[in-house]
Amino acid sequence: MAHKGTGFFDGRGHFFKTPDEATISDLAALLGRIGDGDSLAPGIAQILLSRRDELDRLFAEHDEMMRDAAANVAPIRSRPAA
């Protein structure tokens, strides 16, 4: 008998049973092929997703440092032509 179910799709339209699987597929595609033989990208993608809170914090700190760095840059004075 037919029944209803829920599925999730990655950016390429591939079907997955869970949102995590679909997101890991998208992350692996973003990383591309890593290493010789079987790609390490799916495993790295899984680690990235599992450590998302830590990564979000690191990227927020990076963005803050970039804003601070941009605010502290003095304009370069041009030298008069000789």
N, CA, C and O atoms as a Maestro MAE file, in Angstrom:
{
 s_m_m2io_version
 :::
 2.0.0
}

f_m_ct {
 s_m_title
 :::
 protein
 m_atom[328] {
  # First column is atom index #
  i_m_mmod_type
  r_m_x_coord
  r_m_y_coord
  r_m_z_coord
  i_m_residue_number
  s_m_chain_name
  s_m_pdb_residue_name
  s_m_pdb_atom_name
  i_m_atomic_number
  :::
  1 25 0.837 -1.172 0.000 1 A "MET " " N  " 7
  2 3 0.000 0.000 0.000 1 A "MET " " CA " 6
  3 2 0.889 1.246 0.000 1 A "MET " " C  " 6
  4 15 1.907 1.284 0.692 1 A "MET " " O  " 8
  5 25 0.518 2.225 -0.747 2 A "ALA " " N  " 7
  6 3 1.264 3.487 -0.807 2 A "ALA " " CA " 6
  7 2 1.100 4.249 0.498 2 A "ALA " " C  " 6
  8 15 0.082 4.152 1.183 2 A "ALA " " O  " 8
  9 25 2.146 5.014 0.816 3 A "HIS " " N  " 7
  10 3 2.060 5.853 1.996 3 A "HIS " " CA " 6
  11 2 2.828 7.148 1.756 3 A "HIS " " C  " 6
  12 15 3.614 7.261 0.815 3 A "HIS " " O  " 8
  13 25 2.586 8.099 2.610 4 A "LYS " " N  " 7
  14 3 3.181 9.422 2.472 4 A "LYS " " CA " 6
  15 2 4.471 9.496 3.294 4 A "LYS " " C  " 6
  16 15 4.581 8.873 4.350 4 A "LYS " " O  " 8
  17 25 5.432 10.255 2.804 5 A "GLY " " N  " 7
  18 3 6.690 10.428 3.522 5 A "GLY " " CA " 6
  19 2 7.248 11.820 3.297 5 A "GLY " " C  " 6
  20 15 6.747 12.581 2.469 5 A "GLY " " O  " 8
  21 25 8.276 12.136 4.035 6 A "THR " " N  " 7
  22 3 8.946 13.430 3.914 6 A "THR " " CA " 6
  23 2 10.352 13.201 3.384 6 A "THR " " C  " 6
  24 15 11.043 12.271 3.800 6 A "THR " " O  " 8
  25 25 10.761 14.048 2.474 7 A "GLY " " N  " 7
  26 3 12.104 13.950 1.924 7 A "GLY " " CA " 6
  27 2 12.746 15.317 1.862 7 A "GLY " " C  " 6
  28 15 12.076 16.343 1.977 7 A "GLY " " O  " 8
  29 25 14.045 15.317 1.678 8 A "PHE " " N  " 7
  30 3 14.815 16.552 1.606 8 A "PHE " " CA " 6
  31 2 15.727 16.464 0.395 8 A "PHE " " C  " 6
  32 15 16.210 15.388 0.045 8 A "PHE " " O  " 8
  33 25 15.955 17.595 -0.235 9 A "PHE " " N  " 7
  34 3 16.729 17.627 -1.467 9 A "PHE " " CA " 6
  35 2 17.912 18.578 -1.325 9 A "PHE " " C  " 6
  36 15 17.797 19.650 -0.732 9 A "PHE " " O  " 8
  37 25 19.053 18.166 -1.881 10 A "ASP " " N  " 7
  38 3 20.214 19.054 -1.891 10 A "ASP " " CA " 6
  39 2 20.084 20.017 -3.065 10 A "ASP " " C  " 6
  40 15 19.095 19.992 -3.797 10 A "ASP " " O  " 8
  41 25 21.079 20.852 -3.233 11 A "GLY " " N  " 7
  42 3 21.059 21.866 -4.284 11 A "GLY " " CA " 6
  43 2 21.022 21.299 -5.691 11 A "GLY " " C  " 6
  44 15 20.616 21.989 -6.627 11 A "GLY " " O  " 8
  45 25 21.441 20.051 -5.852 12 A "ARG " " N  " 7
  46 3 21.433 19.415 -7.168 12 A "ARG " " CA " 6
  47 2 20.163 18.612 -7.416 12 A "ARG " " C  " 6
  48 15 19.990 18.016 -8.479 12 A "ARG " " O  " 8
  49 25 19.271 18.601 -6.417 13 A "GLY " " N  " 7
  50 3 18.000 17.897 -6.575 13 A "GLY " " CA " 6
  51 2 18.025 16.445 -6.144 13 A "GLY " " C  " 6
  52 15 17.060 15.721 -6.388 13 A "GLY " " O  " 8
  53 25 19.107 15.993 -5.506 14 A "HIS " " N  " 7
  54 3 19.169 14.610 -5.036 14 A "HIS " " CA " 6
  55 2 18.355 14.465 -3.752 14 A "HIS " " C  " 6
  56 15 18.380 15.347 -2.894 14 A "HIS " " O  " 8
  57 25 17.641 13.364 -3.624 15 A "PHE " " N  " 7
  58 3 16.757 13.096 -2.488 15 A "PHE " " CA " 6
  59 2 17.525 12.508 -1.303 15 A "PHE " " C  " 6
  60 15 18.407 11.666 -1.476 15 A "PHE " " O  " 8
  61 25 17.175 12.967 -0.094 16 A "PHE " " N  " 7
  62 3 17.745 12.438 1.140 16 A "PHE " " CA " 6
  63 2 16.641 12.276 2.177 16 A "PHE " " C  " 6
  64 15 15.626 12.970 2.135 16 A "PHE " " O  " 8
  65 25 16.852 11.355 3.103 17 A "LYS " " N  " 7
  66 3 15.847 11.094 4.133 17 A "LYS " " CA " 6
  67 2 15.869 12.114 5.255 17 A "LYS " " C  " 6
  68 15 14.849 12.331 5.910 17 A "LYS " " O  " 8
  69 25 17.021 12.750 5.492 18 A "THR " " N  " 7
  70 3 17.118 13.718 6.593 18 A "THR " " CA " 6
  71 2 17.696 15.042 6.091 18 A "THR " " C  " 6
  72 15 18.398 15.077 5.081 18 A "THR " " O  " 8
  73 25 17.395 16.129 6.804 19 A "PRO " " N  " 7
  74 3 17.982 17.419 6.430 19 A "PRO " " CA " 6
  75 2 19.510 17.403 6.550 19 A "PRO " " C  " 6
  76 15 20.202 18.029 5.747 19 A "PRO " " O  " 8
  77 25 20.037 16.687 7.555 20 A "ASP " " N  " 7
  78 3 21.487 16.603 7.713 20 A "ASP " " CA " 6
  79 2 22.148 15.993 6.489 20 A "ASP " " C  " 6
  80 15 23.168 16.499 6.021 20 A "ASP " " O  " 8
  81 25 21.581 14.911 5.965 21 A "GLU " " N  " 7
  82 3 22.156 14.260 4.790 21 A "GLU " " CA " 6
  83 2 22.179 15.202 3.594 21 A "GLU " " C  " 6
  84 15 23.162 15.245 2.855 21 A "GLU " " O  " 8
  85 25 21.089 15.964 3.397 22 A "ALA " " N  " 7
  86 3 21.016 16.897 2.270 22 A "ALA " " CA " 6
  87 2 22.038 18.021 2.432 22 A "ALA " " C  " 6
  88 15 22.687 18.417 1.464 22 A "ALA " " O  " 8
  89 25 22.178 18.531 3.647 23 A "THR " " N  " 7
  90 3 23.126 19.611 3.898 23 A "THR " " CA " 6
  91 2 24.559 19.122 3.739 23 A "THR " " C  " 6
  92 15 25.393 19.832 3.175 23 A "THR " " O  " 8
  93 25 24.856 17.924 4.226 24 A "ILE " " N  " 7
  94 3 26.197 17.359 4.077 24 A "ILE " " CA " 6
  95 2 26.526 17.192 2.596 24 A "ILE " " C  " 6
  96 15 27.659 17.438 2.182 24 A "ILE " " O  " 8
  97 25 25.556 16.780 1.805 25 A "SER " " N  " 7
  98 3 25.781 16.650 0.368 25 A "SER " " CA " 6
  99 2 26.127 18.005 -0.257 25 A "SER " " C  " 6
  100 15 27.036 18.097 -1.082 25 A "SER " " O  " 8
  101 25 25.399 19.057 0.141 26 A "ASP " " N  " 7
  102 3 25.685 20.394 -0.389 26 A "ASP " " CA " 6
  103 2 27.059 20.886 0.055 26 A "ASP " " C  " 6
  104 15 27.799 21.467 -0.739 26 A "ASP " " O  " 8
  105 25 27.404 20.654 1.328 27 A "LEU " " N  " 7
  106 3 28.725 21.060 1.810 27 A "LEU " " CA " 6
  107 2 29.838 20.319 1.071 27 A "LEU " " C  " 6
  108 15 30.842 20.924 0.694 27 A "LEU " " O  " 8
  109 25 29.665 19.015 0.864 28 A "ALA " " N  " 7
  110 3 30.668 18.223 0.151 28 A "ALA " " CA " 6
  111 2 30.832 18.728 -1.282 28 A "ALA " " C  " 6
  112 15 31.948 18.782 -1.799 28 A "ALA " " O  " 8
  113 25 29.730 19.095 -1.917 29 A "ALA " " N  " 7
  114 3 29.807 19.631 -3.274 29 A "ALA " " CA " 6
  115 2 30.555 20.963 -3.277 29 A "ALA " " C  " 6
  116 15 31.327 21.245 -4.193 29 A "ALA " " O  " 8
  117 25 30.323 21.776 -2.251 30 A "LEU " " N  " 7
  118 3 31.002 23.060 -2.141 30 A "LEU " " CA " 6
  119 2 32.509 22.862 -1.946 30 A "LEU " " C  " 6
  120 15 33.314 23.603 -2.512 30 A "LEU " " O  " 8
  121 25 32.886 21.865 -1.146 31 A "LEU " " N  " 7
  122 3 34.299 21.591 -0.897 31 A "LEU " " CA " 6
  123 2 34.999 21.010 -2.122 31 A "LEU " " C  " 6
  124 15 36.190 21.240 -2.329 31 A "LEU " " O  " 8
  125 25 34.259 20.260 -2.929 32 A "GLY " " N  " 7
  126 3 34.855 19.624 -4.094 32 A "GLY " " CA " 6
  127 2 35.615 18.372 -3.702 32 A "GLY " " C  " 6
  128 15 35.520 17.903 -2.568 32 A "GLY " " O  " 8
  129 25 36.357 17.844 -4.632 33 A "ARG " " N  " 7
  130 3 37.094 16.608 -4.394 33 A "ARG " " CA " 6
  131 2 38.338 16.902 -3.561 33 A "ARG " " C  " 6
  132 15 39.137 17.775 -3.902 33 A "ARG " " O  " 8
  133 25 38.490 16.160 -2.464 34 A "ILE " " N  " 7
  134 3 39.635 16.340 -1.583 34 A "ILE " " CA " 6
  135 2 40.325 14.988 -1.420 34 A "ILE " " C  " 6
  136 15 39.693 14.005 -1.033 34 A "ILE " " O  " 8
  137 25 41.607 14.945 -1.715 35 A "GLY " " N  " 7
  138 3 42.393 13.731 -1.517 35 A "GLY " " CA " 6
  139 2 42.414 12.826 -2.731 35 A "GLY " " C  " 6
  140 15 41.726 13.064 -3.723 35 A "GLY " " O  " 8
  141 25 43.222 11.779 -2.628 36 A "ASP " " N  " 7
  142 3 43.324 10.771 -3.679 36 A "ASP " " CA " 6
  143 2 42.316 9.666 -3.384 36 A "ASP " " C  " 6
  144 15 41.937 9.468 -2.230 36 A "ASP " " O  " 8
  145 25 41.883 8.951 -4.405 37 A "GLY " " N  " 7
  146 3 40.902 7.884 -4.208 37 A "GLY " " CA " 6
  147 2 39.547 8.479 -3.879 37 A "GLY " " C  " 6
  148 15 39.137 9.471 -4.483 37 A "GLY " " O  " 8
  149 25 38.849 7.878 -2.922 38 A "ASP " " N  " 7
  150 3 37.554 8.424 -2.504 38 A "ASP " " CA " 6
  151 2 37.772 9.793 -1.866 38 A "ASP " " C  " 6
  152 15 38.706 9.985 -1.088 38 A "ASP " " O  " 8
  153 25 36.913 10.727 -2.198 39 A "SER " " N  " 7
  154 3 37.050 12.082 -1.673 39 A "SER " " CA " 6
  155 2 36.819 12.115 -0.169 39 A "SER " " C  " 6
  156 15 35.976 11.391 0.361 39 A "SER " " O  " 8
  157 25 37.572 12.956 0.499 40 A "LEU " " N  " 7
  158 3 37.394 13.174 1.933 40 A "LEU " " CA " 6
  159 2 36.312 14.208 2.223 40 A "LEU " " C  " 6
  160 15 35.943 14.410 3.380 40 A "LEU " " O  " 8
  161 25 35.798 14.866 1.178 41 A "ALA " " N  " 7
  162 3 34.839 15.957 1.349 41 A "ALA " " CA " 6
  163 2 33.594 15.553 2.136 41 A "ALA " " C  " 6
  164 15 33.184 16.317 3.010 41 A "ALA " " O  " 8
  165 25 32.957 14.390 1.884 42 A "PRO " " N  " 7
  166 3 31.771 14.054 2.677 42 A "PRO " " CA " 6
  167 2 32.056 13.948 4.176 42 A "PRO " " C  " 6
  168 15 31.245 14.392 4.988 42 A "PRO " " O  " 8
  169 25 33.177 13.377 4.545 43 A "GLY " " N  " 7
  170 3 33.527 13.289 5.962 43 A "GLY " " CA " 6
  171 2 33.813 14.650 6.576 43 A "GLY " " C  " 6
  172 15 33.412 14.927 7.706 43 A "GLY " " O  " 8
  173 25 34.504 15.492 5.828 44 A "ILE " " N  " 7
  174 3 34.781 16.848 6.297 44 A "ILE " " CA " 6
  175 2 33.481 17.629 6.417 44 A "ILE " " C  " 6
  176 15 33.287 18.379 7.375 44 A "ILE " " O  " 8
  177 25 32.591 17.453 5.447 45 A "ALA " " N  " 7
  178 3 31.292 18.136 5.492 45 A "ALA " " CA " 6
  179 2 30.509 17.728 6.735 45 A "ALA " " C  " 6
  180 15 29.868 18.568 7.366 45 A "ALA " " O  " 8
  181 25 30.554 16.465 7.085 46 A "GLN " " N  " 7
  182 3 29.857 15.977 8.274 46 A "GLN " " CA " 6
  183 2 30.438 16.619 9.540 46 A "GLN " " C  " 6
  184 15 29.691 17.000 10.442 46 A "GLN " " O  " 8
  185 25 31.750 16.738 9.606 47 A "ILE " " N  " 7
  186 3 32.394 17.389 10.754 47 A "ILE " " CA " 6
  187 2 31.999 18.861 10.820 47 A "ILE " " C  " 6
  188 15 31.701 19.376 11.897 47 A "ILE " " O  " 8
  189 25 31.994 19.541 9.671 48 A "LEU " " N  " 7
  190 3 31.610 20.951 9.643 48 A "LEU " " CA " 6
  191 2 30.194 21.149 10.171 48 A "LEU " " C  " 6
  192 15 29.942 22.067 10.952 48 A "LEU " " O  " 8
  193 25 29.272 20.289 9.747 49 A "LEU " " N  " 7
  194 3 27.893 20.418 10.200 49 A "LEU " " CA " 6
  195 2 27.788 20.133 11.691 49 A "LEU " " C  " 6
  196 15 27.054 20.825 12.396 49 A "LEU " " O  " 8
  197 25 28.500 19.134 12.182 50 A "SER " " N  " 7
  198 3 28.414 18.796 13.604 50 A "SER " " CA " 6
  199 2 29.049 19.874 14.490 50 A "SER " " C  " 6
  200 15 28.719 19.978 15.671 50 A "SER " " O  " 8
  201 25 29.951 20.666 13.926 51 A "ARG " " N  " 7
  202 3 30.607 21.735 14.691 51 A "ARG " " CA " 6
  203 2 30.135 23.120 14.266 51 A "ARG " " C  " 6
  204 15 30.872 24.100 14.376 51 A "ARG " " O  " 8
  205 25 28.923 23.187 13.788 52 A "ARG " " N  " 7
  206 3 28.382 24.429 13.245 52 A "ARG " " CA " 6
  207 2 28.420 25.580 14.247 52 A "ARG " " C  " 6
  208 15 28.801 26.692 13.882 52 A "ARG " " O  " 8
  209 25 28.034 25.341 15.498 53 A "ASP " " N  " 7
  210 3 28.032 26.420 16.491 53 A "ASP " " CA " 6
  211 2 29.425 27.021 16.661 53 A "ASP " " C  " 6
  212 15 29.577 28.241 16.725 53 A "ASP " " O  " 8
  213 25 30.430 26.168 16.732 54 A "GLU " " N  " 7
  214 3 31.803 26.645 16.877 54 A "GLU " " CA " 6
  215 2 32.249 27.415 15.640 54 A "GLU " " C  " 6
  216 15 32.914 28.446 15.746 54 A "GLU " " O  " 8
  217 25 31.877 26.905 14.459 55 A "LEU " " N  " 7
  218 3 32.247 27.579 13.213 55 A "LEU " " CA " 6
  219 2 31.549 28.928 13.094 55 A "LEU " " C  " 6
  220 15 32.164 29.911 12.680 55 A "LEU " " O  " 8
  221 25 30.261 28.982 13.455 56 A "ASP " " N  " 7
  222 3 29.537 30.260 13.417 56 A "ASP " " CA " 6
  223 2 30.216 31.287 14.310 56 A "ASP " " C  " 6
  224 15 30.349 32.451 13.933 56 A "ASP " " O  " 8
  225 25 30.649 30.857 15.500 57 A "ARG " " N  " 7
  226 3 31.341 31.761 16.427 57 A "ARG " " CA " 6
  227 2 32.661 32.240 15.820 57 A "ARG " " C  " 6
  228 15 32.981 33.426 15.884 57 A "ARG " " O  " 8
  229 25 33.425 31.316 15.231 58 A "LEU " " N  " 7
  230 3 34.702 31.692 14.625 58 A "LEU " " CA " 6
  231 2 34.516 32.678 13.476 58 A "LEU " " C  " 6
  232 15 35.265 33.647 13.358 58 A "LEU " " O  " 8
  233 25 33.516 32.432 12.629 59 A "PHE " " N  " 7
  234 3 33.276 33.347 11.513 59 A "PHE " " CA " 6
  235 2 32.778 34.707 12.003 59 A "PHE " " C  " 6
  236 15 33.118 35.732 11.411 59 A "PHE " " O  " 8
  237 25 31.984 34.734 13.068 60 A "ALA " " N  " 7
  238 3 31.533 36.006 13.634 60 A "ALA " " CA " 6
  239 2 32.725 36.788 14.173 60 A "ALA " " C  " 6
  240 15 32.815 37.999 13.969 60 A "ALA " " O  " 8
  241 25 33.644 36.103 14.863 61 A "GLU " " N  " 7
  242 3 34.852 36.759 15.357 61 A "GLU " " CA " 6
  243 2 35.708 37.259 14.200 61 A "GLU " " C  " 6
  244 15 36.265 38.355 14.271 61 A "GLU " " O  " 8
  245 25 35.817 36.475 13.146 62 A "HIS " " N  " 7
  246 3 36.590 36.890 11.964 62 A "HIS " " CA " 6
  247 2 35.977 38.150 11.350 62 A "HIS " " C  " 6
  248 15 36.691 39.099 11.026 62 A "HIS " " O  " 8
  249 25 34.657 38.154 11.194 63 A "ASP " " N  " 7
  250 3 33.981 39.330 10.618 63 A "ASP " " CA " 6
  251 2 34.230 40.573 11.462 63 A "ASP " " C  " 6
  252 15 34.439 41.660 10.924 63 A "ASP " " O  " 8
  253 25 34.208 40.414 12.794 64 A "GLU " " N  " 7
  254 3 34.466 41.540 13.686 64 A "GLU " " CA " 6
  255 2 35.905 42.046 13.521 64 A "GLU " " C  " 6
  256 15 36.136 43.254 13.478 64 A "GLU " " O  " 8
  257 25 36.863 41.128 13.430 65 A "MET " " N  " 7
  258 3 38.252 41.534 13.224 65 A "MET " " CA " 6
  259 2 38.424 42.251 11.889 65 A "MET " " C  " 6
  260 15 39.181 43.216 11.794 65 A "MET " " O  " 8
  261 25 37.725 41.783 10.860 66 A "MET " " N  " 7
  262 3 37.820 42.426 9.541 66 A "MET " " CA " 6
  263 2 37.246 43.835 9.592 66 A "MET " " C  " 6
  264 15 37.806 44.752 8.991 66 A "MET " " O  " 8
  265 25 36.133 44.019 10.304 67 A "ARG " " N  " 7
  266 3 35.562 45.370 10.445 67 A "ARG " " CA " 6
  267 2 36.543 46.280 11.190 67 A "ARG " " C  " 6
  268 15 36.757 47.427 10.797 67 A "ARG " " O  " 8
  269 25 37.135 45.759 12.267 68 A "ASP " " N  " 7
  270 3 38.109 46.542 13.031 68 A "ASP " " CA " 6
  271 2 39.324 46.889 12.184 68 A "ASP " " C  " 6
  272 15 39.819 48.015 12.236 68 A "ASP " " O  " 8
  273 25 39.800 45.936 11.412 69 A "ALA " " N  " 7
  274 3 40.974 46.167 10.568 69 A "ALA " " CA " 6
  275 2 40.672 47.235 9.525 69 A "ALA " " C  " 6
  276 15 41.513 48.094 9.260 69 A "ALA " " O  " 8
  277 25 39.494 47.194 8.936 70 A "ALA " " N  " 7
  278 3 39.128 48.178 7.914 70 A "ALA " " CA " 6
  279 2 38.997 49.573 8.524 70 A "ALA " " C  " 6
  280 15 39.318 50.570 7.877 70 A "ALA " " O  " 8
  281 25 38.525 49.642 9.769 71 A "ALA " " N  " 7
  282 3 38.352 50.933 10.423 71 A "ALA " " CA " 6
  283 2 39.687 51.539 10.839 71 A "ALA " " C  " 6
  284 15 39.786 52.757 10.990 71 A "ALA " " O  " 8
  285 25 40.708 50.721 11.027 72 A "ASN " " N  " 7
  286 3 42.008 51.193 11.510 72 A "ASN " " CA " 6
  287 2 43.033 51.411 10.406 72 A "ASN " " C  " 6
  288 15 44.208 51.635 10.697 72 A "ASN " " O  " 8
  289 25 42.625 51.351 9.174 73 A "VAL " " N  " 7
  290 3 43.552 51.527 8.060 73 A "VAL " " CA " 6
  291 2 43.579 53.005 7.686 73 A "VAL " " C  " 6
  292 15 42.550 53.598 7.361 73 A "VAL " " O  " 8
  293 25 44.765 53.581 7.738 74 A "ALA " " N  " 7
  294 3 44.929 54.983 7.348 74 A "ALA " " CA " 6
  295 2 45.138 55.073 5.851 74 A "ALA " " C  " 6
  296 15 45.793 54.211 5.265 74 A "ALA " " O  " 8
  297 25 44.597 56.096 5.228 75 A "PRO " " N  " 7
  298 3 44.812 56.234 3.788 75 A "PRO " " CA " 6
  299 2 46.293 56.499 3.488 75 A "PRO " " C  " 6
  300 15 46.981 57.160 4.265 75 A "PRO " " O  " 8
  301 25 46.761 55.991 2.385 76 A "ILE " " N  " 7
  302 3 48.142 56.192 1.953 76 A "ILE " " CA " 6
  303 2 48.233 57.530 1.238 76 A "ILE " " C  " 6
  304 15 47.470 57.828 0.319 76 A "ILE " " O  " 8
  305 25 49.180 58.314 1.686 77 A "ARG " " N  " 7
  306 3 49.374 59.609 1.035 77 A "ARG " " CA " 6
  307 2 50.193 59.406 -0.232 77 A "ARG " " C  " 6
  308 15 51.201 58.699 -0.230 77 A "ARG " " O  " 8
  309 25 49.758 60.017 -1.278 78 A "SER " " N  " 7
  310 3 50.523 59.887 -2.516 78 A "SER " " CA " 6
  311 2 51.716 60.827 -2.487 78 A "SER " " C  " 6
  312 15 51.660 61.922 -1.927 78 A "SER " " O  " 8
  313 25 52.788 60.373 -3.102 79 A "ARG " " N  " 7
  314 3 54.000 61.168 -3.177 79 A "ARG " " CA " 6
  315 2 53.874 62.168 -4.332 79 A "ARG " " C  " 6
  316 15 53.270 61.875 -5.364 79 A "ARG " " O  " 8
  317 25 54.447 63.330 -4.136 80 A "PRO " " N  " 7
  318 3 54.401 64.279 -5.258 80 A "PRO " " CA " 6
  319 2 55.248 63.755 -6.434 80 A "PRO " " C  " 6
  320 15 56.273 63.102 -6.243 80 A "PRO " " O  " 8
  321 25 54.803 64.051 -7.599 81 A "ALA " " N  " 7
  322 3 55.540 63.596 -8.792 81 A "ALA " " CA " 6
  323 2 56.888 64.295 -8.839 81 A "ALA " " C  " 6
  324 15 56.993 65.482 -8.531 81 A "ALA " " O  " 8
  325 25 57.896 63.569 -9.217 82 A "ALA " " N  " 7
  326 3 59.253 64.137 -9.266 82 A "ALA " " CA " 6
  327 2 59.529 64.800 -10.583 82 A "ALA " " C  " 6
  328 15 60.621 65.328 -10.792 82 A "ALA " " O  " 8
  :::
 }
 m_bond[327] {
  # First column is bond index #
  i_m_from
  i_m_to
  i_m_order
  :::
  1 1 2 1
  2 2 3 1
  3 3 4 2
  4 3 5 1
  5 5 6 1
  6 6 7 1
  7 7 8 2
  8 7 9 1
  9 9 10 1
  10 10 11 1
  11 11 12 2
  12 11 13 1
  13 13 14 1
  14 14 15 1
  15 15 16 2
  16 15 17 1
  17 17 18 1
  18 18 19 1
  19 19 20 2
  20 19 21 1
  21 21 22 1
  22 22 23 1
  23 23 24 2
  24 23 25 1
  25 25 26 1
  26 26 27 1
  27 27 28 2
  28 27 29 1
  29 29 30 1
  30 30 31 1
  31 31 32 2
  32 31 33 1
  33 33 34 1
  34 34 35 1
  35 35 36 2
  36 35 37 1
  37 37 38 1
  38 38 39 1
  39 39 40 2
  40 39 41 1
  41 41 42 1
  42 42 43 1
  43 43 44 2
  44 43 45 1
  45 45 46 1
  46 46 47 1
  47 47 48 2
  48 47 49 1
  49 49 50 1
  50 50 51 1
  51 51 52 2
  52 51 53 1
  53 53 54 1
  54 54 55 1
  55 55 56 2
  56 55 57 1
  57 57 58 1
  58 58 59 1
  59 59 60 2
  60 59 61 1
  61 61 62 1
  62 62 63 1
  63 63 64 2
  64 63 65 1
  65 65 66 1
  66 66 67 1
  67 67 68 2
  68 67 69 1
  69 69 70 1
  70 70 71 1
  71 71 72 2
  72 71 73 1
  73 73 74 1
  74 74 75 1
  75 75 76 2
  76 75 77 1
  77 77 78 1
  78 78 79 1
  79 79 80 2
  80 79 81 1
  81 81 82 1
  82 82 83 1
  83 83 84 2
  84 83 85 1
  85 85 86 1
  86 86 87 1
  87 87 88 2
  88 87 89 1
  89 89 90 1
  90 90 91 1
  91 91 92 2
  92 91 93 1
  93 93 94 1
  94 94 95 1
  95 95 96 2
  96 95 97 1
  97 97 98 1
  98 98 99 1
  99 99 100 2
  100 99 101 1
  101 101 102 1
  102 102 103 1
  103 103 104 2
  104 103 105 1
  105 105 106 1
  106 106 107 1
  107 107 108 2
  108 107 109 1
  109 109 110 1
  110 110 111 1
  111 111 112 2
  112 111 113 1
  113 113 114 1
  114 114 115 1
  115 115 116 2
  116 115 117 1
  117 117 118 1
  118 118 119 1
  119 119 120 2
  120 119 121 1
  121 121 122 1
  122 122 123 1
  123 123 124 2
  124 123 125 1
  125 125 126 1
  126 126 127 1
  127 127 128 2
  128 127 129 1
  129 129 130 1
  130 130 131 1
  131 131 132 2
  132 131 133 1
  133 133 134 1
  134 134 135 1
  135 135 136 2
  136 135 137 1
  137 137 138 1
  138 138 139 1
  139 139 140 2
  140 139 141 1
  141 141 142 1
  142 142 143 1
  143 143 144 2
  144 143 145 1
  145 145 146 1
  146 146 147 1
  147 147 148 2
  148 147 149 1
  149 149 150 1
  150 150 151 1
  151 151 152 2
  152 151 153 1
  153 153 154 1
  154 154 155 1
  155 155 156 2
  156 155 157 1
  157 157 158 1
  158 158 159 1
  159 159 160 2
  160 159 161 1
  161 161 162 1
  162 162 163 1
  163 163 164 2
  164 163 165 1
  165 165 166 1
  166 166 167 1
  167 167 168 2
  168 167 169 1
  169 169 170 1
  170 170 171 1
  171 171 172 2
  172 171 173 1
  173 173 174 1
  174 174 175 1
  175 175 176 2
  176 175 177 1
  177 177 178 1
  178 178 179 1
  179 179 180 2
  180 179 181 1
  181 181 182 1
  182 182 183 1
  183 183 184 2
  184 183 185 1
  185 185 186 1
  186 186 187 1
  187 187 188 2
  188 187 189 1
  189 189 190 1
  190 190 191 1
  191 191 192 2
  192 191 193 1
  193 193 194 1
  194 194 195 1
  195 195 196 2
  196 195 197 1
  197 197 198 1
  198 198 199 1
  199 199 200 2
  200 199 201 1
  201 201 202 1
  202 202 203 1
  203 203 204 2
  204 203 205 1
  205 205 206 1
  206 206 207 1
  207 207 208 2
  208 207 209 1
  209 209 210 1
  210 210 211 1
  211 211 212 2
  212 211 213 1
  213 213 214 1
  214 214 215 1
  215 215 216 2
  216 215 217 1
  217 217 218 1
  218 218 219 1
  219 219 220 2
  220 219 221 1
  221 221 222 1
  222 222 223 1
  223 223 224 2
  224 223 225 1
  225 225 226 1
  226 226 227 1
  227 227 228 2
  228 227 229 1
  229 229 230 1
  230 230 231 1
  231 231 232 2
  232 231 233 1
  233 233 234 1
  234 234 235 1
  235 235 236 2
  236 235 237 1
  237 237 238 1
  238 238 239 1
  239 239 240 2
  240 239 241 1
  241 241 242 1
  242 242 243 1
  243 243 244 2
  244 243 245 1
  245 245 246 1
  246 246 247 1
  247 247 248 2
  248 247 249 1
  249 249 250 1
  250 250 251 1
  251 251 252 2
  252 251 253 1
  253 253 254 1
  254 254 255 1
  255 255 256 2
  256 255 257 1
  257 257 258 1
  258 258 259 1
  259 259 260 2
  260 259 261 1
  261 261 262 1
  262 262 263 1
  263 263 264 2
  264 263 265 1
  265 265 266 1
  266 266 267 1
  267 267 268 2
  268 267 269 1
  269 269 270 1
  270 270 271 1
  271 271 272 2
  272 271 273 1
  273 273 274 1
  274 274 275 1
  275 275 276 2
  276 275 277 1
  277 277 278 1
  278 278 279 1
  279 279 280 2
  280 279 281 1
  281 281 282 1
  282 282 283 1
  283 283 284 2
  284 283 285 1
  285 285 286 1
  286 286 287 1
  287 287 288 2
  288 287 289 1
  289 289 290 1
  290 290 291 1
  291 291 292 2
  292 291 293 1
  293 293 294 1
  294 294 295 1
  295 295 296 2
  296 295 297 1
  297 297 298 1
  298 298 299 1
  299 299 300 2
  300 299 301 1
  301 301 302 1
  302 302 303 1
  303 303 304 2
  304 303 305 1
  305 305 306 1
  306 306 307 1
  307 307 308 2
  308 307 309 1
  309 309 310 1
  310 310 311 1
  311 311 312 2
  312 311 313 1
  313 313 314 1
  314 314 315 1
  315 315 316 2
  316 315 317 1
  317 317 318 1
  318 318 319 1
  319 319 320 2
  320 319 321 1
  321 321 322 1
  322 322 323 1
  323 323 324 2
  324 323 325 1
  325 325 326 1
  326 326 327 1
  327 327 328 2
  :::
 }
}
